[in-house]
Every structure is written in C-alpha cells, then in structure tokens.
C-alpha cells in the first residue's frame, strides 16, 4: 500500500512542482520591475486561489466519484461524469473571464487596503491572466480523471509543458524585448496554460470524454464537491483576512510575503500530492468494499507525509537566507522574507499530517469532516489571531499563525480518525 501511494504521489508532485516553477519564473521576472509590481502579483494570486476554490466543487466531486467508480468497475459512470463536468467548467470559466472588468478593480482596492499603486499594477496583471481561466478549468478536471484511472503522467506532462512555455514567454513579454511589464507576465502565463493542454491531445483520456449536457449526475458530483469547495472558499476568505493583516506592514511586507509564499510553494507540494494519492487509493478501496486496505492506506499516507514534509521543512529553513537574493536587493524585504520562510518551515509537518488524513477521508466519502476542521482552524487559529498580532508585531505577527493553524488541523484530524475509524468514515457515493 505504501508503494502504491508513493508511486501515485511522485508524478503528481512533479506536476505541481512544475506549476510552482511557473509562478517562480513570473515572480523573478516581475521582481526586476518594482516592489509595487511584486506586491501586486502577490495580491492577485489570492484571487486565483479563490477561483481555484470554486473549481474544486467540480473537480473535487469528480475525483471522489470517479475513484470509487473505478474501484467498483463502473467506468461508464466515470465517463459520463467527465463529459458533464468539463462542459460546465468551460461555461463557468468563460463567464468569470468576460465579467472581470466589472468587479476586478473593486476587489483589488479592498484587498490592498486602498494602495493605489499596487491596485494599478495588479489590475493589469490579473486581467491578462484571467484569460487562462478556461484552460485552467479544463486542466483541473481532466487531470483528476487521469489520476483516478492510474494515469497520472499526462497531467504531469501538461504542467511541464506549461512551465517550459512560461520559462520562455514570461521574461520575453515582461522584460525585454516585449517590455509589457506585469501585463506581459499575466499574458505569458495565459498563453503557457493553453499550450499545456497539448499533453491531453498526445495522450487521450483513459476514460472516454464526450462533452454533454448536464444531468442529475452533475448534481451528484457538485454535492460531493460542495464541502470541498466550501472548505477552499472559507479558507480563501480567511486567507484574505490574513493577507489584510499582513498588508498592515505596507508594500515591503506584501512583497516579502509574495516572495516567501512562492518559494514555500516549491517545497510543500508533496503534501498535496500525497493527499491526492491517498484520496484516489482510499476511494478505490471503498468502491471495492475493502475496509482493511483502506485503513492501511491512511496509516501509510501519514507516515510518508511526515517523512517528506519533515525533509521539506529542513530544506526550506536551510535555503531561506540565500534564496532572497534571487528576488530582491532591498535589505528590508530580504529580512522579512527570511522571517516568513523560517516560520513557514516550522509549520510544514503539521500541514503534511493534516493533508494525508484529509485526502484519505475525502476518498472514503466523508467530505464534510475536512471542511469542518479546516473552517474552524483557519478562522480561529489563523485569520483572527493574525489580525490581533499584526497590530503589535506587523506582518511577522500574522505569519506566526501559520503554525497554530496547521498543527491545530493535524491534531483534530488525528482525533477524528481515532474516534470514528474507517467503517464510520466510509460512505459510498456511486
């Protein structure tokens, strides 16, 4: 069981690392412009965090249903769900993209606490990057079905193609010879996202895909995905309160936060990959009515996550004094970034443990439990304390709450697993 989770998590990790490299390249290019540009891109990233949370209602429900369907031998059901979900995601993403000029400026103005120089840059960047939304939506959904059918490599290839395209296009359009500034970074990211979809042409879906009109099956998928999306939305709202607290430190603090979170994303991706692998494998076992193997998957996923994220924490703490020179020459931003990365490193094991439990529990069909725990900790242990601590300690006070949030999740997830067990948590959704 351990090798199966690890074998599935490895290509998923490579894929999400490639996604993080794309963000890293964008940040390095933008950092050559101004601190306001760095802060603006970081501020805009929370908008995409929010939009990704919405897509989870489609993709999250789809991967739970398809994993259990594959485990039960119901490929026909997974195929029908794929067609309906992809159609719905395309329509939704197009609506968001073309309506953005009507609400984007107000959102950025609120999030920046009225910082007009940051809003000006952020608006241009976000507007250009929002053109990538349909491609992102399709990629998120289709990759879920590939992975549930034990075919994780095509989605990894898609991410690698996107990262390679961005590696060329982002500096070209942002700096010289394109010279488009933050708008060029957003446009280049959008172009790279569409090029990444070529992987799914080279390797057609293992589950037949045919765009189709939504039916009652889509409603079932959305009901499964609703708590997963709600979890992201609550976390996103709380993160917005959290970044609002960080913004009290000014433009330099926002720039340091953006640099820190981009670097951190390079080392924390294994936690989310293991969570996804645990979801898929646990879902298959529940679909096949195999509770013993389901329990083994949970335990092995937690062990792997502790090992991988412990190593990630050591790496993050070790590189923090050196990595800032890649992004800034401002000593104050560098100092703040090192503080962020050190505090983030302390939280990584807690993140890993909670994600391993949450992934397996979602795959088992108990999708409301992770939502409940995350909603509690991200509000009570992060957002609210960040607002209070930032009044006295600025951005550093806000960053401390990463640890109270992550270890709170890990402890509550462990207690829920011990109290309920595999039989009470297993709920078939097919």
Backbone torsions as a table, in degrees:
resi	resn	phi	psi	omega
1	UNK	NA	-39.2	-178.0
2	UNK	-62.6	-44.7	-178.4
3	UNK	-64.9	-34.0	-179.7
4	UNK	-65.8	-43.9	177.6
5	UNK	-64.5	-44.6	-179.1
6	UNK	-65.3	-40.6	-179.8
7	UNK	-64.9	-35.3	178.2
8	UNK	-77.2	-37.7	-177.6
9	UNK	-69.3	-29.9	-175.6
10	UNK	-61.7	-55.4	178.4
11	UNK	-65.0	-31.8	176.4
12	UNK	-63.8	-40.9	177.6
13	UNK	-60.4	-44.5	179.2
14	UNK	-60.4	-39.6	179.6
15	UNK	-64.1	-47.2	-178.5
16	UNK	-72.2	-28.4	173.7
17	UNK	-65.3	-39.2	176.6
18	UNK	-62.1	-40.2	176.4
19	UNK	-61.3	-40.2	179.6
20	UNK	-68.2	-35.1	177.0
21	UNK	-62.0	-38.2	177.5
22	UNK	-59.5	-44.9	178.0
23	UNK	-65.0	-37.0	-179.5
24	UNK	-65.4	-44.2	178.7
25	UNK	-60.8	-43.0	178.1
26	UNK	-60.7	-41.6	-179.0
27	UNK	-67.9	-40.6	179.0
28	UNK	-62.0	-43.5	179.4
29	UNK	-64.2	-45.7	-177.6
30	UNK	-67.7	-31.2	-179.2
31	UNK	-65.2	-16.8	176.6
32	UNK	-79.8	-5.0	-178.3
33	UNK	-93.2	-65.2	-177.7
34	UNK	-171.9	159.9	173.9
35	UNK	-59.9	-33.5	178.6
36	UNK	-63.9	-37.7	179.5
37	UNK	-66.4	-41.6	178.2
38	UNK	-63.0	-45.7	179.5
39	UNK	-63.2	-37.6	-178.5
40	UNK	-66.4	-43.3	178.7
41	UNK	-65.4	-39.8	177.2
42	UNK	-63.5	-41.1	179.1
43	UNK	-64.1	-41.7	179.8
44	UNK	-66.1	-28.7	-178.0
45	UNK	-62.2	-28.2	178.1
46	UNK	-70.3	-27.4	174.2
47	UNK	-64.8	-42.6	-179.1
48	UNK	-73.0	-28.3	171.3
49	UNK	-61.2	-41.5	179.0
50	UNK	-66.3	-44.2	179.9
51	UNK	-66.4	-38.2	175.3
52	UNK	-61.8	-34.3	177.3
53	UNK	-62.5	-37.4	178.1
54	UNK	-67.2	-40.3	-179.8
55	UNK	-64.3	-23.6	179.7
56	UNK	-63.5	-27.6	178.8
57	UNK	-62.1	-29.7	175.6
58	UNK	-85.2	-57.8	-173.1
59	UNK	-69.7	-38.0	-179.5
60	UNK	-63.9	-47.8	177.3
61	UNK	-64.1	-36.3	-178.9
62	UNK	-65.1	-40.8	-175.7
63	UNK	-74.7	-33.4	175.6
64	UNK	-65.9	-48.3	-179.4
65	UNK	-63.3	-45.5	-176.7
66	UNK	-68.9	-35.2	177.7
67	UNK	-63.3	-46.5	178.4
68	UNK	-68.1	-34.8	178.4
69	UNK	-65.7	-42.5	177.8
70	UNK	-64.0	-42.1	178.3
71	UNK	-62.3	-31.2	179.9
72	UNK	-91.7	1.0	-179.1
73	UNK	78.1	19.4	-178.3
74	UNK	-101.7	65.5	179.9
75	UNK	-65.2	-31.1	179.3
76	UNK	-60.8	-39.3	179.1
77	UNK	-67.1	-42.5	178.8
78	UNK	-63.1	-39.2	-179.9
79	UNK	-64.1	-45.4	179.7
80	UNK	-62.9	-41.8	179.0
81	UNK	-63.0	-40.4	-179.8
82	UNK	-58.9	-48.2	-179.0
83	UNK	-60.9	-42.8	-178.1
84	UNK	-70.9	-38.2	-177.6
85	UNK	-70.9	-42.0	179.4
86	UNK	-62.2	-44.2	178.3
87	UNK	-58.5	-46.5	-178.5
88	UNK	-65.5	-39.6	-179.4
89	UNK	-65.3	-39.8	179.1
90	UNK	-62.4	-46.4	-179.4
91	UNK	-62.9	-42.8	-179.4
92	UNK	-64.2	-46.2	-176.9
93	UNK	-65.5	-37.1	177.5
94	UNK	-64.7	-37.9	177.6
95	UNK	-62.0	-45.3	179.7
96	UNK	-64.0	-44.4	-176.4
97	UNK	-60.9	-48.9	-174.1
98	UNK	-80.8	-12.8	176.1
99	UNK	-93.9	-8.3	-172.5
100	UNK	-58.0	-34.8	179.0
101	UNK	-60.2	-18.2	-176.3
102	UNK	-87.2	-18.7	-175.1
103	UNK	-131.7	-14.4	-171.6
104	UNK	-63.9	-44.2	-177.0
105	UNK	-61.9	-43.0	-179.1
106	UNK	-64.3	-39.8	179.0
107	UNK	-61.1	-48.8	-177.8
108	UNK	-66.5	-35.6	178.7
109	UNK	-63.2	-42.6	178.9
110	UNK	-66.9	-46.1	-174.9
111	UNK	-66.2	-29.6	-177.4
112	UNK	-90.6	3.1	-175.2
113	UNK	57.0	40.4	174.6
114	UNK	79.1	17.6	179.1
115	UNK	-77.6	96.2	-170.2
116	UNK	-66.4	-34.4	179.9
117	UNK	-66.9	-36.8	177.4
118	UNK	-72.1	-40.2	-180.0
119	UNK	-62.2	-41.4	-179.0
120	UNK	-59.1	-47.6	179.6
121	UNK	-70.2	-41.8	-177.5
122	UNK	-64.3	-34.8	-179.8
123	UNK	-63.7	-46.3	-179.2
124	UNK	-63.6	-45.3	-178.8
125	UNK	-62.7	-50.9	-176.2
126	UNK	-64.4	-39.0	-179.2
127	UNK	-61.3	-42.6	179.1
128	UNK	-69.4	-39.1	-176.5
129	UNK	-73.9	-26.1	-180.0
130	UNK	-63.4	-18.3	175.8
131	UNK	-65.6	-18.0	179.1
132	UNK	-81.0	-7.2	-170.3
133	UNK	-58.3	-46.3	178.0
134	UNK	-58.9	-39.9	178.7
135	UNK	-65.5	-42.1	178.3
136	UNK	-62.6	-41.5	-179.0
137	UNK	-62.4	-47.3	179.6
138	UNK	-62.6	-42.4	-178.4
139	UNK	-63.8	-43.7	-179.0
140	UNK	-60.4	-43.5	-176.7
141	UNK	-73.7	-49.0	-176.3
142	UNK	-64.3	-39.1	179.6
143	UNK	-61.6	-33.2	178.1
144	UNK	-61.8	-41.8	-179.3
145	UNK	-71.7	-38.2	174.9
146	UNK	-57.8	-47.7	-176.2
147	UNK	-66.8	-38.6	179.9
148	UNK	-67.5	-21.5	178.2
149	UNK	-97.4	20.1	178.8
150	UNK	62.6	33.8	177.4
151	UNK	-127.6	69.5	-174.9
152	UNK	-81.1	-16.4	-171.2
153	UNK	-70.8	-37.1	178.2
154	UNK	-57.9	-40.3	178.6
155	UNK	-68.5	-32.2	174.2
156	UNK	-64.6	-43.2	177.6
157	UNK	-61.1	-39.9	177.7
158	UNK	-58.3	-44.3	179.5
159	UNK	-66.1	-38.4	179.7
160	UNK	-66.4	-43.0	177.1
161	UNK	-60.4	-44.6	178.9
162	UNK	-60.8	-43.9	-179.6
163	UNK	-65.0	-42.4	-179.9
164	UNK	-65.4	-42.1	177.5
165	UNK	-62.9	-41.7	178.4
166	UNK	-66.2	-34.7	179.2
167	UNK	-58.9	-32.7	178.5
168	UNK	-88.5	-48.4	-170.3
169	UNK	-73.6	-37.5	-174.4
170	UNK	-64.1	-54.0	177.5
171	UNK	-62.1	-35.7	-177.9
172	UNK	-61.8	-46.6	-176.3
173	UNK	-84.8	-29.2	-176.6
174	UNK	-78.7	-46.4	-175.2
175	UNK	-102.9	-114.2	178.6
176	UNK	-115.1	144.3	6.7
177	UNK	-88.5	-7.0	-176.4
178	UNK	-64.6	-48.1	175.8
179	UNK	63.6	30.1	-177.0
180	UNK	-90.5	-3.5	179.8
181	UNK	68.4	-145.8	-176.6
182	UNK	-63.6	-30.4	176.5
183	UNK	-62.3	-37.8	176.9
184	UNK	-64.7	-37.6	178.1
185	UNK	-63.8	-42.5	178.6
186	UNK	-66.5	-42.9	-179.9
187	UNK	-65.9	-42.2	179.4
188	UNK	-62.7	-38.8	177.8
189	UNK	-63.9	-39.5	177.8
190	UNK	-64.3	-45.0	179.3
191	UNK	-60.5	-44.9	-179.8
192	UNK	-62.0	-35.6	-179.6
193	UNK	-63.5	-39.5	178.8
194	UNK	-71.8	-36.5	178.0
195	UNK	-63.9	-32.1	179.8
196	UNK	-63.5	-24.4	179.8
197	UNK	-67.2	-12.9	179.1
198	UNK	-60.3	-25.6	-179.8
199	UNK	-61.0	-33.1	-177.8
200	UNK	-80.1	-13.6	171.7
201	UNK	-80.9	-39.7	178.5
202	UNK	-67.7	-35.8	-178.9
203	UNK	-127.0	89.4	-177.5
204	UNK	-56.5	153.5	-177.0
205	UNK	-56.7	137.7	176.7
206	UNK	-68.9	-20.3	174.1
207	UNK	-107.0	124.8	-175.9
208	UNK	-52.5	133.7	-179.2
209	UNK	-116.1	125.7	174.8
210	UNK	-144.5	115.8	-180.0
211	UNK	-57.4	133.2	-174.8
212	UNK	-146.7	159.2	179.1
213	UNK	-67.7	133.0	-180.0
214	UNK	-57.9	142.1	177.9
215	UNK	-128.4	-164.5	179.6
216	UNK	-64.5	-23.2	178.1
217	UNK	-63.3	-39.1	177.1
218	UNK	-60.8	-39.2	176.8
219	UNK	-59.5	-38.5	178.5
220	UNK	-66.2	-42.2	178.3
221	UNK	-61.1	-44.1	-178.3
222	UNK	-66.6	-35.5	177.2
223	UNK	-65.3	-36.3	176.7
224	UNK	-70.0	-41.8	-177.2
225	UNK	-78.5	-17.3	-175.9
226	UNK	-55.7	-50.6	179.1
227	UNK	-65.7	-30.3	177.9
228	UNK	-68.9	-42.7	176.3
229	UNK	-68.1	-39.3	178.7
230	UNK	-61.9	-37.3	176.9
231	UNK	-60.4	-45.1	178.5
232	UNK	-66.1	-39.8	-178.2
233	UNK	-66.5	-43.4	176.9
234	UNK	-63.3	-43.6	178.6
235	UNK	-62.9	-39.2	179.3
236	UNK	-65.2	-44.5	178.4
237	UNK	-61.5	-43.2	178.7
238	UNK	-66.6	-36.4	176.8
239	UNK	-65.0	-34.0	177.0
240	UNK	-65.7	-38.6	174.2
241	UNK	-65.0	-39.2	179.3
242	UNK	-63.6	-48.6	-179.6
243	UNK	-68.3	-28.3	174.4
244	UNK	-63.2	-37.4	176.4
245	UNK	-67.7	-41.9	177.5
246	UNK	-60.9	-37.2	-177.4
247	UNK	-62.9	-17.4	176.0
248	UNK	-61.4	-23.6	178.7
249	UNK	-79.1	-4.5	177.0
250	UNK	91.6	-172.2	-175.9
251	UNK	-61.7	-39.4	-178.6
252	UNK	-65.0	-39.0	178.1
253	UNK	-66.3	-41.3	177.2
254	UNK	-63.3	-40.3	178.2
255	UNK	-64.3	-44.2	178.5
256	UNK	-63.5	-39.2	178.6
257	UNK	-62.4	-43.6	179.8
258	UNK	-64.7	-43.7	177.4
259	UNK	-61.9	-47.0	-177.8
260	UNK	-61.1	-45.6	-176.5
261	UNK	-70.5	-30.4	177.1
262	UNK	-68.7	-42.8	177.0
263	UNK	-66.2	-43.2	180.0
264	UNK	-59.7	-37.7	-178.4
265	UNK	-60.9	-22.9	179.0
266	UNK	-70.6	-26.3	-174.5
267	UNK	-109.1	-12.2	-177.9
268	UNK	-95.6	-4.9	-175.6
269	UNK	-60.5	-31.4	176.5
270	UNK	-56.2	-30.6	179.2
271	UNK	-61.9	-43.0	-179.1
272	UNK	-75.3	-31.7	176.5
273	UNK	-67.0	-42.9	177.7
274	UNK	-64.8	-39.1	177.6
275	UNK	-60.5	-44.5	178.8
276	UNK	-64.3	-43.7	179.4
277	UNK	-63.7	-40.9	178.6
278	UNK	-64.6	-39.1	177.6
279	UNK	-59.9	-49.0	-176.3
280	UNK	-64.0	-47.7	-176.8
281	UNK	-69.1	-40.1	177.2
282	UNK	-65.6	-39.9	178.1
283	UNK	-60.4	-42.2	178.8
284	UNK	-62.8	-41.9	-178.6
285	UNK	-67.9	-38.1	176.8
286	UNK	-66.0	-42.3	177.5
287	UNK	-60.7	-32.1	179.6
288	UNK	-92.0	7.0	-179.9
289	UNK	57.2	52.9	-177.7
290	UNK	-126.8	79.4	-175.0
291	UNK	-68.3	-29.9	-178.4
292	UNK	-64.6	-48.6	178.7
293	UNK	-66.3	-30.9	177.4
294	UNK	-61.6	-44.8	179.3
295	UNK	-63.0	-39.7	179.1
296	UNK	-64.3	-39.9	178.7
297	UNK	-60.1	-42.8	-179.6
298	UNK	-60.7	-49.5	-177.0
299	UNK	-63.1	-44.3	-179.0
300	UNK	-68.4	-34.9	178.6
301	UNK	-63.3	-41.0	179.1
302	UNK	-65.3	-42.7	179.6
303	UNK	-62.0	-46.0	179.2
304	UNK	-62.3	-41.9	-177.4
305	UNK	-65.5	-40.7	177.9
306	UNK	-61.3	-44.0	-179.4
307	UNK	-65.6	-48.9	-177.0
308	UNK	-66.3	-42.1	-176.0
309	UNK	-79.7	-25.2	171.5
310	UNK	-63.2	-42.7	176.2
311	UNK	-65.2	-40.1	179.0
312	UNK	-61.0	-39.7	179.9
313	UNK	-63.9	-41.2	179.4
314	UNK	-64.5	-43.8	179.6
315	UNK	-62.1	-45.7	-177.1
316	UNK	-62.8	-44.2	179.4
317	UNK	-65.9	-34.5	-176.9
318	UNK	-71.4	-38.9	-175.1
319	UNK	-87.4	-11.4	-173.1
320	UNK	-57.1	-39.0	-179.9
321	UNK	-70.8	-23.4	-173.7
322	UNK	-95.3	-32.6	-168.2
323	UNK	-73.1	-22.5	-174.9
324	UNK	-64.5	-26.6	-178.4
325	UNK	-65.9	-18.2	177.4
326	UNK	-71.9	-22.3	-170.7
327	UNK	-115.1	-23.3	-174.6
328	UNK	-154.5	150.2	172.6
329	UNK	-108.4	0.5	179.7
330	UNK	-80.0	118.1	-176.0
331	UNK	-63.5	-31.4	-179.9
332	UNK	-70.3	-43.0	177.0
333	UNK	-63.0	-41.2	179.9
334	UNK	-61.5	-43.8	179.8
335	UNK	-62.7	-44.5	178.8
336	UNK	-65.5	-38.2	179.8
337	UNK	-63.8	-42.0	177.9
338	UNK	-61.5	-41.2	177.7
339	UNK	-61.3	-44.7	178.3
340	UNK	-59.8	-48.5	-174.7
341	UNK	-65.9	-36.6	178.3
342	UNK	-65.9	-45.4	178.6
343	UNK	-65.4	-36.4	177.2
344	UNK	-64.8	-41.2	-179.4
345	UNK	-59.0	-37.4	180.0
346	UNK	-63.5	-23.4	-174.1
347	UNK	-93.1	-8.2	-166.3
348	UNK	-67.3	-36.5	179.0
349	UNK	-64.9	-40.2	176.1
350	UNK	-60.7	-41.1	175.9
351	UNK	-60.5	-45.8	-178.1
352	UNK	-61.8	-45.3	-179.1
353	UNK	-63.0	-47.2	-178.0
354	UNK	-64.3	-40.0	-178.8
355	UNK	-68.0	-35.4	177.5
356	UNK	-63.8	-47.6	177.8
357	UNK	-62.7	-47.3	-176.1
358	UNK	-62.2	-42.1	-180.0
359	UNK	-60.1	-48.9	-179.3
360	UNK	-64.2	-41.5	-179.1
361	UNK	-65.0	-39.2	176.3
362	UNK	-63.9	-44.2	178.8
363	UNK	-60.1	-31.9	178.3
364	UNK	-73.1	-12.1	177.8
365	UNK	104.5	-6.2	179.8
366	UNK	-90.3	68.9	-171.5
367	UNK	-75.4	-17.1	-177.5
368	UNK	-80.5	-23.3	-176.7
369	UNK	-66.8	-49.6	176.2
370	UNK	-59.6	-36.3	177.1
371	UNK	-59.1	-46.0	-177.5
372	UNK	-62.9	-46.3	-178.3
373	UNK	-65.8	-48.8	-178.3
374	UNK	-62.5	-42.2	-180.0
375	UNK	-60.6	-37.9	178.9
376	UNK	-67.9	-50.9	-172.1
377	UNK	-72.9	-38.2	-175.8
378	UNK	-70.2	-25.6	177.6
379	UNK	-88.4	-53.0	-172.9
380	UNK	-77.9	-34.9	-175.6
381	UNK	-101.1	-8.8	179.3
382	UNK	-126.4	-66.0	-170.1
383	UNK	-59.9	-51.0	-177.4
384	UNK	-68.3	-46.6	175.8
385	UNK	-61.4	-33.3	179.0
386	UNK	-62.0	-41.9	178.2
387	UNK	-62.3	-40.1	-178.3
388	UNK	-71.6	-49.0	-176.1
389	UNK	-68.1	-30.9	-178.5
390	UNK	-67.8	-22.3	178.1
391	UNK	-64.2	-33.3	-178.4
392	UNK	-103.4	-32.9	-172.3
393	UNK	-118.9	7.6	177.5
394	UNK	65.9	-146.9	-176.7
395	UNK	-63.2	-36.2	-179.4
396	UNK	-61.0	-39.5	176.9
397	UNK	-60.7	-40.4	177.5
398	UNK	-66.0	-41.8	-176.2
399	UNK	-65.7	-27.1	178.6
400	UNK	-58.0	-32.5	-173.3
401	UNK	-71.6	-7.2	171.0
402	UNK	-56.7	-39.1	-175.3
403	UNK	-73.4	-43.1	178.4
404	UNK	-63.5	-35.6	178.5
405	UNK	-67.4	-54.4	-172.9
406	UNK	-66.1	-43.2	-179.5
407	UNK	-75.2	-27.0	171.8
408	UNK	-63.0	-43.6	177.2
409	UNK	-61.1	-45.9	-176.6
410	UNK	-61.3	-44.5	-178.8
411	UNK	-65.5	-45.1	-178.8
412	UNK	-67.7	-36.4	177.5
413	UNK	-64.9	-42.0	178.5
414	UNK	-63.7	-44.1	180.0
415	UNK	-63.8	-39.5	178.6
416	UNK	-63.9	-41.6	179.0
417	UNK	-63.9	-44.0	-178.9
418	UNK	-66.8	-37.5	-175.9
419	UNK	-78.1	-34.0	-173.6
420	UNK	-99.3	-44.3	179.6
421	UNK	76.9	172.7	-171.5
422	UNK	-67.7	-36.6	-174.9
423	UNK	-69.1	-40.3	179.6
424	UNK	-74.2	-28.0	-178.7
425	UNK	-84.7	-20.6	-177.4
426	UNK	-76.9	122.6	-179.9
427	UNK	-138.8	114.8	179.1
428	UNK	-71.7	138.8	-178.1
429	UNK	-117.4	3.4	-178.5
430	UNK	-104.4	NA	NA
